[in-house]
Amino acid sequence: MITLESIEKVYESKSSRVVGVDNVSLSIEKGEIYGIVGYSGAGKSTLLRCINILERPTSGKVIVDGVDLLELSGKRLREARQSIGMIFQGFYLVSSKTVFENVAFALKAAGVDRAKREERVLELLSLVGLADKANQYPSQLSGGQKQRVSIARALANSPKVLLCDEATSALDPSTTKSILSLLKKINDELGITIVIITHEMEIVKEVCDRCAVMQDGKVVEEGPSYEIFANPKEDLTKEFIQTVLDFQLPAKLLENCSGTLVRLQFRGEQAGESVVSDMLQNHKVKGNILHGKVEYIREKPLGIFIMEVIGEQVEIQRAISYLQDRLKQVEVIKHVSK
Ligand SMILES: Nc1ncnc2c1ncn2[C@@H]1O[C@H](COP(=O)(O)OP(=O)(O)OP(=O)(O)O)[C@@H](O)[C@H]1O
């Protein structure tokens, strides 16, 4: 659906030259929810705005639904942009217009006649759960409701792509969850491809099928969200993952334990398997689970456990080999030799 080829965006002035996006190539499939993660200044917004040519890349290609957007200008570019909706952290609603008028405005701009506009606005407000707020003004709405209006407005002209620029950053955690559920519903029911930029890995965990991690204008790692969580390669990615999967053991516990400490990772279907109890039954070792957590990455379980294994060295080794055979990721954190 979206192909970015060697995108570069350079901001140049008399006194400075800033590379906002540095040679980024990405492919986003139709119907996917794709996350772009990075710290402030990484280039996420710039890259997102290159997708609908709000920013014109200095070089590279932007192909959306088979159309090379950089080849278009004027009316044809405006038309192509109608198939790309966008929502923002700051909502950007017109305060002097009602909820109904804010959504209708997008349709009016696209030349839709009054009767059709009315029908479509009511349909959109009902989709985002605000059918009863049509005559209210933005100042009478909560942040979450304002974002719902802006989603309705972005969907007015039936776009194929929805770009979300830190759309939940101004919202509290429970409102964030409800907006993410709405985005999932839109993706499921309307098949719209969604691109989300965020600095919160939690959002990727909740909704993104695939994601890219950005730093200094570059994509440093990219792939299915589950793989990124289960097996991050780059230090920056690991840092982001840790904000969600915090599995640090308290230092005191580490000092006091007398056995060998292993970190076990269970993926998807393995989460329900009895690997640990099988290991304990078949080896002359004792085991204590010191820490454990199952996280759901787009509803697929990823379990991480830290376990103390106590016994003779040779038995511990056998037990660890057994775990390594059954699970892909087994890491010895601390080896205590007696
Ligand atoms: N209009 C501009 N003129 C000059 N430099 C810019 C402009 N817009 C962005 N930049 C620079 O490009 C780089 C990437 O900025 P960008 O806003 O894309 O990052 P970001 O990851 O979205 O950060 P944030 O989450 O803070 O918005 C930064 O160094 C920024 O200062």
The ligand as an ORCA input file, in Angstrom:
! r2SCAN-3c Opt
* xyz 0 1
  N      10.838     22.598      9.561
  C      12.029     22.200     10.042
  N      13.138     22.956      9.869
  C      14.334     22.527     10.319
  N      14.540     21.362     10.962
  C      13.493     20.586     11.172
  C      12.157     20.937     10.720
  N      11.296     19.948     11.062
  C      12.034     19.002     11.695
  N      13.350     19.385     11.762
  C      14.448     18.610     12.344
  O      14.408     17.287     11.824
  C      14.734     16.359     12.839
  C      13.600     15.331     12.969
  O      12.455     15.995     13.511
  P      11.041     15.282     13.713
  O      10.092     16.305     14.233
  O      10.700     14.578     12.470
  O      11.382     14.226     14.835
  P      10.366     13.379     15.701
  O      10.990     12.040     15.869
  O       9.020     13.430     15.116
  O      10.381     14.147     17.082
  P       9.121     14.581     17.990
  O       8.579     13.322     18.562
  O       9.759     15.469     19.021
  O       8.197     15.314     17.088
  C      14.996     17.151     14.105
  O      16.385     17.334     14.217
  C      14.290     18.449     13.858
  O      14.904     19.496     14.553
*
